[in-house]
Amino acid sequence: MMLTAENYFSTEMNMKYMGCSQFKSFMECEAAALAEIKGEYAREKSVSLLVGSYVDAHYEKTLDLFKAQNPEIFTQKGELKSDYKHAEYIIARLERDELFQQYMSGEKQVIKTGEIMGIPFKIKIDSYHPRDKIVDLKIMKDFDGIWKDGLKLSFVEAWGYDIQAAIYQFIEDNNLPFFIAGATKQKPEPDLEIISIPQSRLDYCLDMVIQYAPRFADIKKGLIVPTRCGRCDYCKSTKILTKPVEYLELCG
């Protein structure tokens, strides 16, 4: 079966191909990632996630479909709830910026496939400028650093956007520079930036993908038992108590 926009996120294609979100999910929790691929677990659709998806859908020109598939964004009177009215405001703000629009003016939702270490990967580029650049749209809470595992990281590293960039660049196969067209959900005024990621960071992240992708592929094939992180919602929802624990064990 051919990979298309309609089946891109299907269980069959998620089993056949490794994707950027899938790879990052495996990095966070192997057990949750595998359950999600198999359709045994679904992440909750938060308002924050839906606001970002609303702006994404505008640039994809699929906003009418998004509204039809997510009726919870409307009030009982059929009006957009306040968070999604703000999403409309974010869109209007981005459309007033000439540079932002230029970066988002490429070919939309371009699907490409390739292999890393013999493992099939799929990518879907938000704004593709052949022979020039790869642009990915990100709508986030803010541009501040994020504390993770005791370290304060750039949001790019904390959310694995650098890993996504490395995969996109490798699969696109022309070593094009990768940019994030970023905007925040801040009120009353969203912030916006065009953000570059140095090639040295992309090279580092590609090495990480090369290191871990074979293990994740073997987990999907059932050759390796996935590790549970013990912290995510999936692990908590499937947790089975076997013995008491000493209270100090819960501090870490």
N, C-alpha and C positions, 0 to 999 in steps of 0.2 A: 504494500500500500504506500502511495506517495504521501510525503509530508506536506500538509497544507495549513492554511490559517485556521480552518475549521477543525482539524484533528490535532493541532499542534500540542495541546495540553491533554490529549486523551491518554488513558491508561496504556494502550498499546504503544503509542509513540513515546511515552515516558519510560516504558520498559525497554524499548528499542534504542533510544538515544539518551545520552547524558545531556542535561541542560545546565545553564548557569545557576538558576535558582535551586535545581536539584543538587548540584555539587555543593553549593553553600549549605543546603539543608543537611546533607551528609556530614559536613564539617561540624555542624552544631550538634546533631544527634542522629546517629546512623539508624537507630530503631525507628524513630519518628519519620525519618526520610523514607525508609522502605515502606512503612505503613501508609504513608501519604501516596506514594507511587501506586500501590496496590488498591487504593481507594478505600482503605480500612480506617483512615483518619483524615479529617479535614480541619484546617486551621479556621478559627473563628473570623468572620468578616467584621472587622472593627470599623468604626466610623472613620478613623484616621486613614485606614487602608482604602476605604471606598472613596474618600475625598481625592486621594492621589489617583485612583483608578478613573475617577470622573474627568480629571484633567487629561489623563492619558487618552481616554476615549475621544475627547475633543480633537486631539491631534491625530488620532487614528481615523477620524471621521466615522466613528461607530457610536456616537453619543446617544442616538435614538435607540439603538439596540441595548446599550448599557442601561438606559433608563427603564426599558421594558423588562430587563432581566433583574433589576434591583428596585422593586416597588417600594421598599422600605425607606428610600431616600425622599419620599413624598409624604406630606401630611394627609390626613383624611379628606381635606378639601382639595387635594390634588396639586398643592403647591410644594415647591422645593423646600425642604427643611433648611434651617439657617446655615448649617455646615456646608451644604451644597450650593446655597446662594453665595457663600464665600468662595467656593470653588469656581463659580462663574466670575467672581471678581478677580480671582487669581488669573484666570484665562485672559480677561480683559487687560490686566496689567502686563502680562507677558506679550500680548499682541501689540502693545504700545512700544515695545523695545525692538529697535531695528536689528541689533546684533543677535538677540535671542531668536527672532524670527528667521534670520538668515541661517543660523545653525539648525533650526528645525524645519528648513525648507527642502531637505533632501527627500529621497525616495522613502516612503513610509512602510514600516513593518516588513522589511525585506528578510526573507527566510533563507538561511544558508546552512549547509551541513558539511561536516568534515570529520577527521579522526585525530585524536591525540593518543599516542601510545596504542594505536590500533583500536581505540574505543570510539564508537560513533558519537559525535556531539551535534547538537542543533543550537542555532542562535536565531533571534528575531531582532533586527536592528530597527530602532525607532526612527532614525533619520540618517539615511545612508547617502553619502556623497562619494560616488566611485572615484578612485584615484586621488581622493583628497582627504576625507576624514570619516570617522564613525561617531555618531552622536546618540547618546542615550538620555531620555527625559527622566528626571527624578523629582518627585514632589515629596518633601519631607517636613518634619516638624520645624527644624531650624538647621543652621550650618555649624552649630557649636560642636566641640569635641564631646566624645561619649566615653564614660568610664566602663571598662570591660576587663574582667579578670585582674583588677587592681591597677590597670594602666589607663591613662586618658588618651584615646585614639582620635584621629580625624574621623568624621562620619564616613568618609570614603572607605577607610580600613575597617571600621566597626561594622559596617553593613556589607562588607565584601564586594563593594563596587569595583575595587581594584582587581579582584579575582575575575569578576565578570568582564572587565575591560581586557584582561589578558586572554581570556577564552575567545572573545569576539575578534580581537586582533589576529589571533592565530588561525581561527577558522576562516576569517575573511581572506587571509593568505596574501595580502599585499603590504603588510606591516604599516597600515595607515594609523595615524594618531587617533587616540580615543578622547572624546570630550563628554562631560556631563553637562547637559542643559538643566540646571537645577533651580528650583523655586521652593520657597517655604510656605507653610500654612499659617504663618503668624498673622495675628489680628492686631490692629486694623489693617496694617500694610504687610503684604508678603515681600520677602527679599528674593533676589534672583542673581544668578551668576552663571557664567560659562567657565567650567572647571577642567583643567588639563591634569593628566596623570603622567609623571615622568616615565620614560621608557625603561629606566632602571627598575622602577617599581613593577612595571608590567612583566619584565623579565623574571624578577623574583617570584611573582605570583604564578607565572607559567610553570616555573620549576615546582611550585607547590602542587599545581594541578597534575603535572606529570608524576609526582610522587604518590599522590593519593587516589587518582582516578582508577588505576587498576584494582585497588582494594574495593572501592565502591562498586565497580562493575561486577566483581566477584560476589559481593553481597547481593546484588540484584539477581545474579544467576543462582543464588542459594548455596554457593560454595563456602561462604563465610557467614557465621552468625553475627548480626549487627550488634554493636555495643550500645547500651543505653546510657544516656547522659545522667539520668536520675533527677534532672531539674526542670525539664520542659513540661508543657501541659500534657503531651502524650504519655510521657513516663509517669507523671502523677496519676493520670487517669487509668493506667494499666498496672499500677503498682500493687504488688501482693506482699503483705507483711509476713515475715517468717520468724522473726525474733525481736525482742526488745533491743534498743540501742542506748548507749550511754549518752547523756545529754551533751557532752562536749563534742561528740561526733557531728552534731548538727550545726556547729559554729562555722565550719568551713564550707 
